[in-house]
Every structure is written in structure tokens, then in C-alpha cells.
């Protein structure tokens, strides 16, 4: 019987400014490498605005799903996942629940690599582009998560 769990490709980016993000990217790369976890951690040019940098996340994730075609997990560059085993089948998007203003977090999200997971990422991107009222990535993610029945709504 095949292992029912998989370790996804971990993706993230940090901007080239301030210097904190390249250092965080280096730390995350090292931590994942030491644990043998595949990863794609990049440094991208800063837009000059922290919120605008955050809004790049959904497009970055969608592009990574298209490019890699495998299960992947977004991890904010200044975080470090403790455990990454995910079910092999039966899911499209996995989110972490939390309290506060947002019921889920944009800091860690897993995508199965399926068409529905790509649809979710692109819907998130579209909501951000259509609604400049969302300062960063969290508000648009919540709206995507709460999207109408029959959509690619994620289930925690």
C-alpha cells in the first residue's frame, strides 16, 4: 500500500528590500534543506509597498501550480513549517484556521496541484485585482474561501 501522506514542494518569496526578507529566505531555505524538504524560495524585486508585495502572493502561487503541477505549500518567508505531511488524495486546498479578523491565515496554505486548486489561486488573484480595498492578501483570501457553493471553497 502506498504511503497515504505526501510532502509538498514548499514555495515562498521574499522581496529584496528591506534586508530582513533575504535573510529570512536564507533561513527558510536552510531549514527546509536540512529536513530534506523540496523547496522553491525566491527573492523578487520589492514594489516599494508592503501591501502590494503581499498582493503578489496569489499570482505567484497560481504560476507555481502551473509550472510545477504537483502538491505545494505556500509558507511566508519569515515562517518555518513544523510538519508538512499532507493527504495524498481527496483535497484541493488546505488552510489553517485562526482567530481574530480573519478566520484563516494566508501565511501557510497548501495546494494539491489539481485544476481546482489552480482555480482557487486564480480566483483569489482575481478578487484581489477587482477589489483594491483589500490592503494585503488576507482579505481577498477570506473572500475566496467564502465563495459561493459549488466553487473551490477550501475546507480546513
KOLTILO-563557 format. One record per residue (C-alpha): residue in one letter; z, y, x. Coordinates in steps of 0.02 Angstrom, whole numbers, padded with zeros to 5 digits, always signed. Example, Ala and Ser with C-alpha at 12.3 -4.5 7.8 and 13.67 -1.06 7.14 Angstrom:
A+00390-00225+00615
S+00357-00053+00684
This chain:
X+00000+00000+00000
X-00049+00171+00066
X+00087+00298+00101
X+00113+00398-00060
X+00153+00555+00042
X+00043+00666+00150
X+00074+00807+00272
X-00041+00953+00232
X-00129+01069+00353
X-00016+01223+00367
X-00108+01388+00361
X-00050+01565+00387
X-00096+01731+00462
X-00004+01874+00539
X-00076+02045+00571
X-00100+02117+00745
X+00023+02258+00705
X+00169+02276+00711
X+00206+02165+00861
X+00329+02064+00755
X+00189+01964+00671
X+00101+01898+00827
X+00272+01844+00893
X+00311+01759+00727
X+00141+01672+00731
X+00175+01608+00906
X+00345+01542+00849
X+00271+01456+00695
X+00131+01377+00797
X+00257+01309+00922
X+00374+01241+00788
X+00232+01153+00697
X+00157+01085+00859
X+00324+01013+00914
X+00335+00920+00748
X+00154+00860+00757
X+00104+00957+00600
X-00077+01012+00593
X-00096+01199+00575
X-00214+01347+00574
X-00114+01504+00613
X-00217+01660+00646
X-00193+01841+00693
X-00301+01959+00589
X-00326+02147+00601
X-00199+02248+00503
X-00264+02356+00361
X-00130+02482+00406
X-00038+02447+00242
X+00088+02305+00222
X+00047+02279+00037
X-00140+02274+00073
X-00108+02147+00211
X-00013+02039+00086
X-00155+02052-00041
X-00271+01966+00084
X-00174+01804+00060
X-00261+01734-00095
X-00435+01756-00021
X-00378+01685+00144
X-00310+01531+00055
X-00466+01508-00052
X-00576+01521+00103
X-00465+01393+00193
X-00479+01271+00047
X-00669+01288+00052
X-00676+01273+00241
X-00558+01125+00261
X-00572+01029+00097
X-00403+00948+00123
X-00224+00973+00062
X-00150+01127+00140
X+00008+01230+00129
X+00022+01417+00149
X+00179+01468+00243
X+00218+01651+00275
X+00200+01677+00462
X+00382+01728+00479
X+00448+01571+00394
X+00462+01392+00452
X+00447+01245+00332
X+00583+01114+00348
X+00495+00973+00258
X+00311+00957+00215
X+00284+00787+00134
X+00183+00806-00025
X+00122+00678-00151
X-00049+00608-00106
X-00116+00621-00284
X-00080+00693-00455
X-00062+00879-00419
X-00167+01033-00383
X-00046+01174-00337
X+00139+01165-00295
X+00252+01317-00295
X+00435+01348-00259
X+00545+01417-00397
X+00665+01558-00361
X+00770+01687-00449
X+00751+01874-00456
X+00600+01973-00513
X+00477+01832-00479
X+00503+01654-00545
X+00403+01582-00399
X+00376+01634-00219
X+00215+01674-00128
X+00298+01631+00038
X+00260+01445+00027
X+00126+01368-00085
X+00037+01201-00069
X-00141+01168-00124
X-00213+00992-00145
X-00388+01041-00091
X-00459+00995-00262
X-00579+01103-00362
X-00433+01154-00474
X-00330+01211-00325
X-00477+01316-00266
X-00497+01385-00443
X-00313+01435-00441
X-00331+01526-00273
X-00488+01617-00332
X-00407+01664-00498
X-00259+01735-00401
X-00381+01833-00293
X-00473+01899-00447
X-00311+01953-00533
X-00264+02050-00375
X-00434+02133-00364
X-00434+02177-00550
X-00255+02244-00552
X-00216+02368-00415
X-00045+02391-00497
X+00011+02236-00402
X+00077+02306-00240
X+00076+02142-00143
X+00040+01959-00177
X+00188+01903-00284
X+00148+01991-00449
X-00030+01926-00455
X+00029+01751-00408
X+00151+01753-00554
X+00012+01809-00672
X-00099+01668-00608
X+00043+01543-00630
X+00071+01601-00809
X-00116+01595-00851
X-00165+01530-01023
X-00155+01343-01069
X-00299+01239-01005
X-00301+01337-00843
X-00248+01280-00671
X-00066+01326-00703
X+00046+01261-00568
X+00195+01155-00613
X+00348+01156-00499
